[in-house]
Amino acid sequence: MTSKNISITKDVYNKLLKIKLENESFSELFLRLLKIQKNTLEKSFGAWDLSEEEEKEIWVEISTRNGRSWNKSNVEDLK
C-alpha cells in the first residue's frame, strides 16, 4: 500500500487525537469520518423541494466556486 504525507496544524492534530479510537490508525479515522460525512450527505439529498430556478441557482453557485469542479455527475461519485 502506498502512503502520502499531509501537513496539518497542531490544533487539528490534537482535535483528531481526541476523536481517534484506541488502536485506530489515522487512515482508519479518516475513512470513518468520511463514511459519516457520506452518510449524512446521502440522507440530505432530496430533503428540500426546490423549484427549477432555485436548483439552477444552487448549481451555478457550486460550479463557479474555486477549487474542485463540480457538476451533477460528480454527485454520483459521492455514493
Secondary structure as GFF3:
##gff-version 3
##sequence-region A 1 79
A	DSSP	alpha_helix	10	19	.	.	.	ID=ss1
A	DSSP	alpha_helix	26	44	.	.	.	ID=ss2
A	DSSP	alpha_helix	52	63	.	.	.	ID=ss3
A	DSSP	alpha_helix	72	77	.	.	.	ID=ss4
###
